[in-house]
Amino acid sequence: MKPSFKAKMIQVCDAKIKAKGDNVGLSFYAFFANKNETPEVLMEAATWWIKTHRLDHFEKAVKIKTMVEQE
């Protein structure tokens, strides 16, 4: 995954955690606008989320942040 997208994932997780607390969940769609302007990045994120890590549709933001930071 591109470093710039990893940074965006961490930023989004931090914002969600700050706004709603440590128990907040999110899906990989949380990292994208409603308009799909970057289908390649969306597919990369979906593959990382679904195929590589076999995550549920919604996961805790703290879990995702930790996983991204460790990669």
PDB file of N, CA, C, O and CB in Angstrom:
ATOM      1  N   MET A   1       0.835  -1.174   0.000  1.00  0.00           N
ATOM      2  CA  MET A   1       0.000   0.000   0.000  1.00  0.00           C
ATOM      3  C   MET A   1       0.886   1.246   0.000  1.00  0.00           C
ATOM      4  O   MET A   1       1.927   1.281   0.657  1.00  0.00           O
ATOM      5  CB  MET A   1      -0.953  -0.007   1.212  1.00  0.00           C
ATOM      6  N   LYS A   2       0.466   2.250  -0.733  1.00  0.00           N
ATOM      7  CA  LYS A   2       1.254   3.470  -0.854  1.00  0.00           C
ATOM      8  C   LYS A   2       1.362   4.189   0.491  1.00  0.00           C
ATOM      9  O   LYS A   2       0.390   4.245   1.243  1.00  0.00           O
ATOM     10  CB  LYS A   2       0.635   4.399  -1.903  1.00  0.00           C
ATOM     11  N   PRO A   3       2.534   4.737   0.795  1.00  0.00           N
ATOM     12  CA  PRO A   3       2.711   5.470   2.057  1.00  0.00           C
ATOM     13  C   PRO A   3       1.711   6.609   2.233  1.00  0.00           C
ATOM     14  O   PRO A   3       1.263   6.872   3.349  1.00  0.00           O
ATOM     15  CB  PRO A   3       4.115   6.023   2.135  1.00  0.00           C
ATOM     16  N   SER A   4       1.360   7.282   1.151  1.00  0.00           N
ATOM     17  CA  SER A   4       0.407   8.392   1.265  1.00  0.00           C
ATOM     18  C   SER A   4      -0.980   7.889   1.675  1.00  0.00           C
ATOM     19  O   SER A   4      -1.689   8.564   2.421  1.00  0.00           O
ATOM     20  CB  SER A   4       0.316   9.158  -0.067  1.00  0.00           C
ATOM     21  N   PHE A   5      -1.367   6.705   1.188  1.00  0.00           N
ATOM     22  CA  PHE A   5      -2.666   6.165   1.576  1.00  0.00           C
ATOM     23  C   PHE A   5      -2.627   5.638   3.005  1.00  0.00           C
ATOM     24  O   PHE A   5      -3.605   5.766   3.742  1.00  0.00           O
ATOM     25  CB  PHE A   5      -3.095   5.051   0.612  1.00  0.00           C
ATOM     26  N   LYS A   6      -1.512   5.053   3.398  1.00  0.00           N
ATOM     27  CA  LYS A   6      -1.364   4.624   4.792  1.00  0.00           C
ATOM     28  C   LYS A   6      -1.521   5.812   5.734  1.00  0.00           C
ATOM     29  O   LYS A   6      -2.198   5.721   6.759  1.00  0.00           O
ATOM     30  CB  LYS A   6       0.006   3.947   5.012  1.00  0.00           C
ATOM     31  N   ALA A   7      -0.893   6.921   5.378  1.00  0.00           N
ATOM     32  CA  ALA A   7      -0.991   8.131   6.201  1.00  0.00           C
ATOM     33  C   ALA A   7      -2.444   8.611   6.276  1.00  0.00           C
ATOM     34  O   ALA A   7      -2.906   9.044   7.332  1.00  0.00           O
ATOM     35  CB  ALA A   7      -0.084   9.251   5.631  1.00  0.00           C
ATOM     36  N   LYS A   8      -3.152   8.531   5.163  1.00  0.00           N
ATOM     37  CA  LYS A   8      -4.559   8.936   5.143  1.00  0.00           C
ATOM     38  C   LYS A   8      -5.384   8.021   6.033  1.00  0.00           C
ATOM     39  O   LYS A   8      -6.257   8.495   6.760  1.00  0.00           O
ATOM     40  CB  LYS A   8      -5.111   8.920   3.706  1.00  0.00           C
ATOM     41  N   MET A   9      -5.123   6.720   5.990  1.00  0.00           N
ATOM     42  CA  MET A   9      -5.846   5.778   6.833  1.00  0.00           C
ATOM     43  C   MET A   9      -5.646   6.108   8.310  1.00  0.00           C
ATOM     44  O   MET A   9      -6.599   6.112   9.089  1.00  0.00           O
ATOM     45  CB  MET A   9      -5.392   4.343   6.543  1.00  0.00           C
ATOM     46  N   ILE A  10      -4.409   6.381   8.682  1.00  0.00           N
ATOM     47  CA  ILE A  10      -4.115   6.723  10.080  1.00  0.00           C
ATOM     48  C   ILE A  10      -4.819   8.023  10.462  1.00  0.00           C
ATOM     49  O   ILE A  10      -5.384   8.129  11.551  1.00  0.00           O
ATOM     50  CB  ILE A  10      -2.586   6.853  10.305  1.00  0.00           C
ATOM     51  N   GLN A  11      -4.784   9.001   9.577  1.00  0.00           N
ATOM     52  CA  GLN A  11      -5.436  10.289   9.831  1.00  0.00           C
ATOM     53  C   GLN A  11      -6.944  10.110  10.040  1.00  0.00           C
ATOM     54  O   GLN A  11      -7.516  10.677  10.972  1.00  0.00           O
ATOM     55  CB  GLN A  11      -5.174  11.261   8.663  1.00  0.00           C
ATOM     56  N   VAL A  12      -7.577   9.330   9.181  1.00  0.00           N
ATOM     57  CA  VAL A  12      -9.018   9.090   9.299  1.00  0.00           C
ATOM     58  C   VAL A  12      -9.329   8.348  10.597  1.00  0.00           C
ATOM     59  O   VAL A  12     -10.281   8.695  11.296  1.00  0.00           O
ATOM     60  CB  VAL A  12      -9.537   8.286   8.084  1.00  0.00           C
ATOM     61  N   CYS A  13      -8.539   7.338  10.921  1.00  0.00           N
ATOM     62  CA  CYS A  13      -8.737   6.605  12.176  1.00  0.00           C
ATOM     63  C   CYS A  13      -8.613   7.540  13.368  1.00  0.00           C
ATOM     64  O   CYS A  13      -9.449   7.508  14.271  1.00  0.00           O
ATOM     65  CB  CYS A  13      -7.724   5.455  12.300  1.00  0.00           C
ATOM     66  N   ASP A  14      -7.586   8.366  13.378  1.00  0.00           N
ATOM     67  CA  ASP A  14      -7.395   9.319  14.476  1.00  0.00           C
ATOM     68  C   ASP A  14      -8.591  10.250  14.613  1.00  0.00           C
ATOM     69  O   ASP A  14      -9.056  10.505  15.723  1.00  0.00           O
ATOM     70  CB  ASP A  14      -6.120  10.137  14.258  1.00  0.00           C
ATOM     71  N   ALA A  15      -9.087  10.755  13.494  1.00  0.00           N
ATOM     72  CA  ALA A  15     -10.228  11.673  13.530  1.00  0.00           C
ATOM     73  C   ALA A  15     -11.481  10.983  14.069  1.00  0.00           C
ATOM     74  O   ALA A  15     -12.208  11.554  14.882  1.00  0.00           O
ATOM     75  CB  ALA A  15     -10.501  12.236  12.129  1.00  0.00           C
ATOM     76  N   LYS A  16     -11.728   9.760  13.614  1.00  0.00           N
ATOM     77  CA  LYS A  16     -12.905   9.015  14.083  1.00  0.00           C
ATOM     78  C   LYS A  16     -12.795   8.704  15.571  1.00  0.00           C
ATOM     79  O   LYS A  16     -13.775   8.829  16.306  1.00  0.00           O
ATOM     80  CB  LYS A  16     -13.072   7.709  13.283  1.00  0.00           C
ATOM     81  N   ILE A  17     -11.607   8.299  16.018  1.00  0.00           N
ATOM     82  CA  ILE A  17     -11.392   7.983  17.432  1.00  0.00           C
ATOM     83  C   ILE A  17     -11.582   9.244  18.277  1.00  0.00           C
ATOM     84  O   ILE A  17     -12.222   9.199  19.327  1.00  0.00           O
ATOM     85  CB  ILE A  17      -9.972   7.384  17.655  1.00  0.00           C
ATOM     86  N   LYS A  18     -11.036  10.347  17.826  1.00  0.00           N
ATOM     87  CA  LYS A  18     -11.158  11.605  18.559  1.00  0.00           C
ATOM     88  C   LYS A  18     -12.623  12.036  18.665  1.00  0.00           C
ATOM     89  O   LYS A  18     -13.056  12.512  19.715  1.00  0.00           O
ATOM     90  CB  LYS A  18     -10.330  12.705  17.873  1.00  0.00           C
ATOM     91  N   ALA A  19     -13.377  11.870  17.592  1.00  0.00           N
ATOM     92  CA  ALA A  19     -14.772  12.301  17.558  1.00  0.00           C
ATOM     93  C   ALA A  19     -15.713  11.373  18.319  1.00  0.00           C
ATOM     94  O   ALA A  19     -16.665  11.829  18.952  1.00  0.00           O
ATOM     95  CB  ALA A  19     -15.230  12.411  16.136  1.00  0.00           C
ATOM     96  N   LYS A  20     -15.440  10.054  18.257  1.00  0.00           N
ATOM     97  CA  LYS A  20     -16.421   9.095  18.781  1.00  0.00           C
ATOM     98  C   LYS A  20     -15.872   8.120  19.816  1.00  0.00           C
ATOM     99  O   LYS A  20     -16.624   7.299  20.340  1.00  0.00           O
ATOM    100  CB  LYS A  20     -16.995   8.319  17.656  1.00  0.00           C
ATOM    101  N   GLY A  21     -14.573   8.193  20.121  1.00  0.00           N
ATOM    102  CA  GLY A  21     -14.009   7.326  21.147  1.00  0.00           C
ATOM    103  C   GLY A  21     -13.367   6.070  20.603  1.00  0.00           C
ATOM    104  O   GLY A  21     -13.453   5.771  19.412  1.00  0.00           O
ATOM    105  N   ASP A  22     -12.720   5.338  21.498  1.00  0.00           N
ATOM    106  CA  ASP A  22     -11.956   4.145  21.135  1.00  0.00           C
ATOM    107  C   ASP A  22     -12.795   2.997  20.586  1.00  0.00           C
ATOM    108  O   ASP A  22     -12.259   2.081  19.963  1.00  0.00           O
ATOM    109  CB  ASP A  22     -11.206   3.667  22.320  1.00  0.00           C
ATOM    110  N   ASN A  23     -14.086   3.037  20.810  1.00  0.00           N
ATOM    111  CA  ASN A  23     -14.945   1.929  20.403  1.00  0.00           C
ATOM    112  C   ASN A  23     -15.536   2.107  19.007  1.00  0.00           C
ATOM    113  O   ASN A  23     -16.317   1.268  18.558  1.00  0.00           O
ATOM    114  CB  ASN A  23     -16.056   1.761  21.397  1.00  0.00           C
ATOM    115  N   VAL A  24     -15.176   3.185  18.317  1.00  0.00           N
ATOM    116  CA  VAL A  24     -15.771   3.473  17.016  1.00  0.00           C
ATOM    117  C   VAL A  24     -15.305   2.467  15.957  1.00  0.00           C
ATOM    118  O   VAL A  24     -14.134   2.093  15.895  1.00  0.00           O
ATOM    119  CB  VAL A  24     -15.420   4.900  16.579  1.00  0.00           C
ATOM    120  N   GLY A  25     -16.253   2.053  15.140  1.00  0.00           N
ATOM    121  CA  GLY A  25     -15.936   1.147  14.038  1.00  0.00           C
ATOM    122  C   GLY A  25     -15.993   1.883  12.715  1.00  0.00           C
ATOM    123  O   GLY A  25     -16.601   2.947  12.599  1.00  0.00           O
ATOM    124  N   LEU A  26     -15.347   1.294  11.719  1.00  0.00           N
ATOM    125  CA  LEU A  26     -15.384   1.851  10.377  1.00  0.00           C
ATOM    126  C   LEU A  26     -15.148   0.763   9.362  1.00  0.00           C
ATOM    127  O   LEU A  26     -14.658  -0.319   9.685  1.00  0.00           O
ATOM    128  CB  LEU A  26     -14.354   2.962  10.216  1.00  0.00           C
ATOM    129  N   SER A  27     -15.508   1.069   8.115  1.00  0.00           N
ATOM    130  CA  SER A  27     -15.243   0.151   7.014  1.00  0.00           C
ATOM    131  C   SER A  27     -14.189   0.787   6.120  1.00  0.00           C
ATOM    132  O   SER A  27     -13.827   1.945   6.323  1.00  0.00           O
ATOM    133  CB  SER A  27     -16.550  -0.176   6.209  1.00  0.00           C
ATOM    134  N   PHE A  28     -13.695   0.055   5.141  1.00  0.00           N
ATOM    135  CA  PHE A  28     -12.667   0.625   4.271  1.00  0.00           C
ATOM    136  C   PHE A  28     -13.217   1.768   3.425  1.00  0.00           C
ATOM    137  O   PHE A  28     -12.450   2.559   2.877  1.00  0.00           O
ATOM    138  CB  PHE A  28     -12.083  -0.455   3.366  1.00  0.00           C
ATOM    139  N   TYR A  29     -14.525   1.859   3.317  1.00  0.00           N
ATOM    140  CA  TYR A  29     -15.122   2.983   2.592  1.00  0.00           C
ATOM    141  C   TYR A  29     -14.907   4.313   3.313  1.00  0.00           C
ATOM    142  O   TYR A  29     -15.020   5.369   2.691  1.00  0.00           O
ATOM    143  CB  TYR A  29     -16.611   2.742   2.394  1.00  0.00           C
ATOM    144  N   ALA A  30     -14.601   4.284   4.600  1.00  0.00           N
ATOM    145  CA  ALA A  30     -14.390   5.512   5.382  1.00  0.00           C
ATOM    146  C   ALA A  30     -13.217   6.334   4.848  1.00  0.00           C
ATOM    147  O   ALA A  30     -13.116   7.523   5.150  1.00  0.00           O
ATOM    148  CB  ALA A  30     -14.147   5.166   6.852  1.00  0.00           C
ATOM    149  N   PHE A  31     -12.350   5.734   4.077  1.00  0.00           N
ATOM    150  CA  PHE A  31     -11.153   6.407   3.583  1.00  0.00           C
ATOM    151  C   PHE A  31     -11.352   7.053   2.213  1.00  0.00           C
ATOM    152  O   PHE A  31     -10.404   7.560   1.614  1.00  0.00           O
ATOM    153  CB  PHE A  31     -10.014   5.428   3.516  1.00  0.00           C
ATOM    154  N   PHE A  32     -12.602   7.028   1.721  1.00  0.00           N
ATOM    155  CA  PHE A  32     -12.887   7.531   0.376  1.00  0.00           C
ATOM    156  C   PHE A  32     -14.090   8.464   0.389  1.00  0.00           C
ATOM    157  O   PHE A  32     -14.984   8.336   1.226  1.00  0.00           O
ATOM    158  CB  PHE A  32     -13.134   6.367  -0.594  1.00  0.00           C
ATOM    159  N   ALA A  33     -14.097   9.398  -0.547  1.00  0.00           N
ATOM    160  CA  ALA A  33     -15.254  10.276  -0.749  1.00  0.00           C
ATOM    161  C   ALA A  33     -16.350   9.473  -1.439  1.00  0.00           C
ATOM    162  O   ALA A  33     -16.096   8.381  -1.948  1.00  0.00           O
ATOM    163  CB  ALA A  33     -14.872  11.544  -1.592  1.00  0.00           C
ATOM    164  N   ASN A  34     -17.539   9.998  -1.456  1.00  0.00           N
ATOM    165  CA  ASN A  34     -18.645   9.298  -2.113  1.00  0.00           C
ATOM    166  C   ASN A  34     -18.422   9.114  -3.605  1.00  0.00           C
ATOM    167  O   ASN A  34     -18.918   8.150  -4.189  1.00  0.00           O
ATOM    168  CB  ASN A  34     -19.932  10.046  -1.889  1.00  0.00           C
ATOM    169  N   LYS A  35     -17.683  10.025  -4.229  1.00  0.00           N
ATOM    170  CA  LYS A  35     -17.335   9.859  -5.636  1.00  0.00           C
ATOM    171  C   LYS A  35     -16.083   8.990  -5.720  1.00  0.00           C
ATOM    172  O   LYS A  35     -15.085   9.253  -5.048  1.00  0.00           O
ATOM    173  CB  LYS A  35     -17.110  11.244  -6.335  1.00  0.00           C
ATOM    174  N   ASN A  36     -16.147   7.978  -6.533  1.00  0.00           N
ATOM    175  CA  ASN A  36     -15.007   7.076  -6.669  1.00  0.00           C
ATOM    176  C   ASN A  36     -14.053   7.615  -7.734  1.00  0.00           C
ATOM    177  O   ASN A  36     -14.127   7.238  -8.904  1.00  0.00           O
ATOM    178  CB  ASN A  36     -15.478   5.641  -7.030  1.00  0.00           C
ATOM    179  N   GLU A  37     -13.166   8.494  -7.309  1.00  0.00           N
ATOM    180  CA  GLU A  37     -12.223   9.119  -8.238  1.00  0.00           C
ATOM    181  C   GLU A  37     -10.927   8.330  -8.389  1.00  0.00           C
ATOM    182  O   GLU A  37     -10.158   8.569  -9.320  1.00  0.00           O
ATOM    183  CB  GLU A  37     -11.907  10.520  -7.778  1.00  0.00           C
ATOM    184  N   THR A  38     -10.685   7.398  -7.485  1.00  0.00           N
ATOM    185  CA  THR A  38      -9.450   6.608  -7.532  1.00  0.00           C
ATOM    186  C   THR A  38      -9.781   5.118  -7.384  1.00  0.00           C
ATOM    187  O   THR A  38      -9.531   4.533  -6.330  1.00  0.00           O
ATOM    188  CB  THR A  38      -8.460   7.061  -6.413  1.00  0.00           C
ATOM    189  N   PRO A  39     -10.337   4.504  -8.424  1.00  0.00           N
ATOM    190  CA  PRO A  39     -10.742   3.098  -8.307  1.00  0.00           C
ATOM    191  C   PRO A  39      -9.573   2.159  -8.006  1.00  0.00           C
ATOM    192  O   PRO A  39      -9.766   1.137  -7.347  1.00  0.00           O
ATOM    193  CB  PRO A  39     -11.421   2.656  -9.582  1.00  0.00           C
ATOM    194  N   GLU A  40      -8.378   2.481  -8.469  1.00  0.00           N
ATOM    195  CA  GLU A  40      -7.227   1.610  -8.194  1.00  0.00           C
ATOM    196  C   GLU A  40      -6.910   1.577  -6.704  1.00  0.00           C
ATOM    197  O   GLU A  40      -6.607   0.521  -6.149  1.00  0.00           O
ATOM    198  CB  GLU A  40      -5.995   2.081  -8.981  1.00  0.00           C
ATOM    199  N   VAL A  41      -6.982   2.736  -6.064  1.00  0.00           N
ATOM    200  CA  VAL A  41      -6.693   2.812  -4.630  1.00  0.00           C
ATOM    201  C   VAL A  41      -7.811   2.130  -3.843  1.00  0.00           C
ATOM    202  O   VAL A  41      -7.553   1.441  -2.856  1.00  0.00           O
ATOM    203  CB  VAL A  41      -6.529   4.292  -4.175  1.00  0.00           C
ATOM    204  N   LEU A  42      -9.041   2.325  -4.282  1.00  0.00           N
ATOM    205  CA  LEU A  42     -10.170   1.657  -3.632  1.00  0.00           C
ATOM    206  C   LEU A  42     -10.010   0.146  -3.688  1.00  0.00           C
ATOM    207  O   LEU A  42     -10.233  -0.538  -2.689  1.00  0.00           O
ATOM    208  CB  LEU A  42     -11.492   2.070  -4.290  1.00  0.00           C
ATOM    209  N   MET A  43      -9.626  -0.378  -4.841  1.00  0.00           N
ATOM    210  CA  MET A  43      -9.438  -1.824  -4.973  1.00  0.00           C
ATOM    211  C   MET A  43      -8.268  -2.319  -4.127  1.00  0.00           C
ATOM    212  O   MET A  43      -8.324  -3.407  -3.555  1.00  0.00           O
ATOM    213  CB  MET A  43      -9.214  -2.196  -6.438  1.00  0.00           C
ATOM    214  N   GLU A  44      -7.210  -1.516  -4.050  1.00  0.00           N
ATOM    215  CA  GLU A  44      -6.071  -1.881  -3.208  1.00  0.00           C
ATOM    216  C   GLU A  44      -6.498  -1.955  -1.746  1.00  0.00           C
ATOM    217  O   GLU A  44      -6.128  -2.887  -1.032  1.00  0.00           O
ATOM    218  CB  GLU A  44      -4.918  -0.867  -3.380  1.00  0.00           C
ATOM    219  N   ALA A  45      -7.277  -0.972  -1.304  1.00  0.00           N
ATOM    220  CA  ALA A  45      -7.763  -0.959   0.078  1.00  0.00           C
ATOM    221  C   ALA A  45      -8.703  -2.137   0.332  1.00  0.00           C
ATOM    222  O   ALA A  45      -8.626  -2.782   1.378  1.00  0.00           O
ATOM    223  CB  ALA A  45      -8.480   0.370   0.386  1.00  0.00           C
ATOM    224  N   ALA A  46      -9.584  -2.413  -0.616  1.00  0.00           N
ATOM    225  CA  ALA A  46     -10.512  -3.535  -0.474  1.00  0.00           C
ATOM    226  C   ALA A  46      -9.761  -4.860  -0.408  1.00  0.00           C
ATOM    227  O   ALA A  46     -10.101  -5.727   0.397  1.00  0.00           O
ATOM    228  CB  ALA A  46     -11.511  -3.554  -1.636  1.00  0.00           C
ATOM    229  N   THR A  47      -8.760  -5.019  -1.235  1.00  0.00           N
ATOM    230  CA  THR A  47      -7.960  -6.238  -1.218  1.00  0.00           C
ATOM    231  C   THR A  47      -7.232  -6.392   0.112  1.00  0.00           C
ATOM    232  O   THR A  47      -7.217  -7.479   0.689  1.00  0.00           O
ATOM    233  CB  THR A  47      -6.956  -6.234  -2.372  1.00  0.00           C
ATOM    234  N   TRP A  48      -6.628  -5.309   0.601  1.00  0.00           N
ATOM    235  CA  TRP A  48      -5.926  -5.332   1.892  1.00  0.00           C
ATOM    236  C   TRP A  48      -6.897  -5.714   3.002  1.00  0.00           C
ATOM    237  O   TRP A  48      -6.571  -6.532   3.862  1.00  0.00           O
ATOM    238  CB  TRP A  48      -5.275  -3.954   2.195  1.00  0.00           C
ATOM    239  N   TRP A  49      -8.085  -5.125   2.985  1.00  0.00           N
ATOM    240  CA  TRP A  49      -9.079  -5.297   4.046  1.00  0.00           C
ATOM    241  C   TRP A  49      -9.727  -6.679   3.991  1.00  0.00           C
ATOM    242  O   TRP A  49      -9.806  -7.378   5.001  1.00  0.00           O
ATOM    243  CB  TRP A  49     -10.153  -4.216   3.942  1.00  0.00           C
ATOM    244  N   ILE A  50     -10.188  -7.062   2.803  1.00  0.00           N
ATOM    245  CA  ILE A  50     -11.004  -8.270   2.667  1.00  0.00           C
ATOM    246  C   ILE A  50     -10.169  -9.520   2.390  1.00  0.00           C
ATOM    247  O   ILE A  50     -10.299 -10.527   3.086  1.00  0.00           O
ATOM    248  CB  ILE A  50     -12.014  -8.082   1.558  1.00  0.00           C
ATOM    249  N   LYS A  51      -9.334  -9.451   1.394  1.00  0.00           N
ATOM    250  CA  LYS A  51      -8.605 -10.644   0.957  1.00  0.00           C
ATOM    251  C   LYS A  51      -7.377 -10.929   1.811  1.00  0.00           C
ATOM    252  O   LYS A  51      -7.165 -12.062   2.246  1.00  0.00           O
ATOM    253  CB  LYS A  51      -8.189 -10.492  -0.487  1.00  0.00           C
ATOM    254  N   THR A  52      -6.569  -9.902   2.050  1.00  0.00           N
ATOM    255  CA  THR A  52      -5.322 -10.111   2.785  1.00  0.00           C
ATOM    256  C   THR A  52      -5.558 -10.383   4.264  1.00  0.00           C
ATOM    257  O   THR A  52      -5.002 -11.328   4.825  1.00  0.00           O
ATOM    258  CB  THR A  52      -4.422  -8.906   2.630  1.00  0.00           C
ATOM    259  N   HIS A  53      -6.394  -9.541   4.901  1.00  0.00           N
ATOM    260  CA  HIS A  53      -6.575  -9.640   6.352  1.00  0.00           C
ATOM    261  C   HIS A  53      -7.896 -10.263   6.778  1.00  0.00           C
ATOM    262  O   HIS A  53      -8.108 -10.513   7.965  1.00  0.00           O
ATOM    263  CB  HIS A  53      -6.466  -8.287   6.956  1.00  0.00           C
ATOM    264  N   ARG A  54      -8.782 -10.516   5.829  1.00  0.00           N
ATOM    265  CA  ARG A  54     -10.072 -11.150   6.101  1.00  0.00           C
ATOM    266  C   ARG A  54     -10.822 -10.469   7.250  1.00  0.00           C
ATOM    267  O   ARG A  54     -11.325 -11.123   8.163  1.00  0.00           O
ATOM    268  CB  ARG A  54      -9.866 -12.623   6.423  1.00  0.00           C
ATOM    269  N   LEU A  55     -10.881  -9.146   7.176  1.00  0.00           N
ATOM    270  CA  LEU A  55     -11.563  -8.368   8.196  1.00  0.00           C
ATOM    271  C   LEU A  55     -13.061  -8.331   7.929  1.00  0.00           C
ATOM    272  O   LEU A  55     -13.508  -8.489   6.793  1.00  0.00           O
ATOM    273  CB  LEU A  55     -10.997  -6.949   8.254  1.00  0.00           C
ATOM    274  N   ASP A  56     -13.828  -8.120   8.994  1.00  0.00           N
ATOM    275  CA  ASP A  56     -15.272  -7.933   8.860  1.00  0.00           C
ATOM    276  C   ASP A  56     -15.535  -6.597   8.181  1.00  0.00           C
ATOM    277  O   ASP A  56     -14.632  -5.776   8.025  1.00  0.00           O
ATOM    278  CB  ASP A  56     -15.981  -7.999  10.245  1.00  0.00           C
ATOM    279  N   HIS A  57     -16.782  -6.392   7.782  1.00  0.00           N
ATOM    280  CA  HIS A  57     -17.121  -5.140   7.102  1.00  0.00           C
ATOM    281  C   HIS A  57     -16.785  -3.939   7.994  1.00  0.00           C
ATOM    282  O   HIS A  57     -16.185  -2.972   7.525  1.00  0.00           O
ATOM    283  CB  HIS A  57     -18.623  -5.121   6.717  1.00  0.00           C
ATOM    284  N   PHE A  58     -17.164  -3.994   9.267  1.00  0.00           N
ATOM    285  CA  PHE A  58     -16.817  -2.941  10.215  1.00  0.00           C
ATOM    286  C   PHE A  58     -15.809  -3.478  11.216  1.00  0.00           C
ATOM    287  O   PHE A  58     -15.974  -4.567  11.767  1.00  0.00           O
ATOM    288  CB  PHE A  58     -18.076  -2.408  10.939  1.00  0.00           C
ATOM    289  N   GLU A  59     -14.769  -2.699  11.440  1.00  0.00           N
ATOM    290  CA  GLU A  59     -13.734  -3.026  12.429  1.00  0.00           C
ATOM    291  C   GLU A  59     -13.460  -1.790  13.274  1.00  0.00           C
ATOM    292  O   GLU A  59     -13.748  -0.668  12.858  1.00  0.00           O
ATOM    293  CB  GLU A  59     -12.422  -3.528  11.736  1.00  0.00           C
ATOM    294  N   LYS A  60     -12.909  -1.998  14.447  1.00  0.00           N
ATOM    295  CA  LYS A  60     -12.562  -0.886  15.323  1.00  0.00           C
ATOM    296  C   LYS A  60     -11.449  -0.057  14.688  1.00  0.00           C
ATOM    297  O   LYS A  60     -10.478  -0.601  14.163  1.00  0.00           O
ATOM    298  CB  LYS A  60     -12.132  -1.399  16.719  1.00  0.00           C
ATOM    299  N   ALA A  61     -11.601   1.250  14.742  1.00  0.00           N
ATOM    300  CA  ALA A  61     -10.609   2.154  14.164  1.00  0.00           C
ATOM    301  C   ALA A  61      -9.243   1.975  14.822  1.00  0.00           C
ATOM    302  O   ALA A  61      -8.215   2.082  14.152  1.00  0.00           O
ATOM    303  CB  ALA A  61     -11.071   3.604  14.302  1.00  0.00           C
ATOM    304  N   VAL A  62      -9.222   1.702  16.133  1.00  0.00           N
ATOM    305  CA  VAL A  62      -7.932   1.514  16.815  1.00  0.00           C
ATOM    306  C   VAL A  62      -7.216   0.274  16.279  1.00  0.00           C
ATOM    307  O   VAL A  62      -5.990   0.263  16.173  1.00  0.00           O
ATOM    308  CB  VAL A  62      -8.138   1.389  18.346  1.00  0.00           C
ATOM    309  N   LYS A  63      -7.974  -0.767  15.942  1.00  0.00           N
ATOM    310  CA  LYS A  63      -7.385  -1.991  15.381  1.00  0.00           C
ATOM    311  C   LYS A  63      -6.779  -1.715  14.005  1.00  0.00           C
ATOM    312  O   LYS A  63      -5.657  -2.129  13.715  1.00  0.00           O
ATOM    313  CB  LYS A  63      -8.449  -3.109  15.280  1.00  0.00           C
ATOM    314  N   ILE A  64      -7.534  -1.014  13.165  1.00  0.00           N
ATOM    315  CA  ILE A  64      -7.044  -0.703  11.817  1.00  0.00           C
ATOM    316  C   ILE A  64      -5.813   0.177  11.889  1.00  0.00           C
ATOM    317  O   ILE A  64      -4.837  -0.062  11.178  1.00  0.00           O
ATOM    318  CB  ILE A  64      -8.135  -0.016  10.985  1.00  0.00           C
ATOM    319  N   LYS A  65      -5.846   1.189  12.734  1.00  0.00           N
ATOM    320  CA  LYS A  65      -4.698   2.087  12.879  1.00  0.00           C
ATOM    321  C   LYS A  65      -3.451   1.303  13.278  1.00  0.00           C
ATOM    322  O   LYS A  65      -2.382   1.508  12.704  1.00  0.00           O
ATOM    323  CB  LYS A  65      -4.996   3.182  13.922  1.00  0.00           C
ATOM    324  N   THR A  66      -3.578   0.419  14.245  1.00  0.00           N
ATOM    325  CA  THR A  66      -2.446  -0.391  14.698  1.00  0.00           C
ATOM    326  C   THR A  66      -1.926  -1.278  13.573  1.00  0.00           C
ATOM    327  O   THR A  66      -0.714  -1.392  13.390  1.00  0.00           O
ATOM    328  CB  THR A  66      -2.849  -1.251  15.903  1.00  0.00           C
ATOM    329  N   MET A  67      -2.816  -1.903  12.825  1.00  0.00           N
ATOM    330  CA  MET A  67      -2.411  -2.777  11.722  1.00  0.00           C
ATOM    331  C   MET A  67      -1.646  -1.987  10.658  1.00  0.00           C
ATOM    332  O   MET A  67      -0.614  -2.443  10.165  1.00  0.00           O
ATOM    333  CB  MET A  67      -3.644  -3.460  11.095  1.00  0.00           C
ATOM    334  N   VAL A  68      -2.150  -0.810  10.309  1.00  0.00           N
ATOM    335  CA  VAL A  68      -1.507   0.008   9.280  1.00  0.00           C
ATOM    336  C   VAL A  68      -0.124   0.468   9.761  1.00  0.00           C
ATOM    337  O   VAL A  68       0.844   0.450   9.000  1.00  0.00           O
ATOM    338  CB  VAL A  68      -2.395   1.235   8.923  1.00  0.00           C
ATOM    339  N   GLU A  69      -0.046   0.874  11.019  1.00  0.00           N
ATOM    340  CA  GLU A  69       1.246   1.346  11.573  1.00  0.00           C
ATOM    341  C   GLU A  69       2.294   0.222  11.607  1.00  0.00           C
ATOM    342  O   GLU A  69       3.490   0.494  11.495  1.00  0.00           O
ATOM    343  CB  GLU A  69       1.041   1.908  13.002  1.00  0.00           C
ATOM    344  N   GLN A  70       1.861  -1.017  11.757  1.00  0.00           N
ATOM    345  CA  GLN A  70       2.790  -2.145  11.846  1.00  0.00           C
ATOM    346  C   GLN A  70       3.253  -2.642  10.488  1.00  0.00           C
ATOM    347  O   GLN A  70       4.191  -3.435  10.411  1.00  0.00           O
ATOM    348  CB  GLN A  70       2.149  -3.275  12.595  1.00  0.00           C
ATOM    349  N   GLU A  71       2.623  -2.198   9.428  1.00  0.00           N
ATOM    350  CA  GLU A  71       3.026  -2.661   8.085  1.00  0.00           C
ATOM    351  C   GLU A  71       4.137  -1.820   7.535  1.00  0.00           C
ATOM    352  O   GLU A  71       4.602  -2.062   6.422  1.00  0.00           O
ATOM    353  CB  GLU A  71       1.846  -2.638   7.121  1.00  0.00           C
TER     354      GLU A  71
END
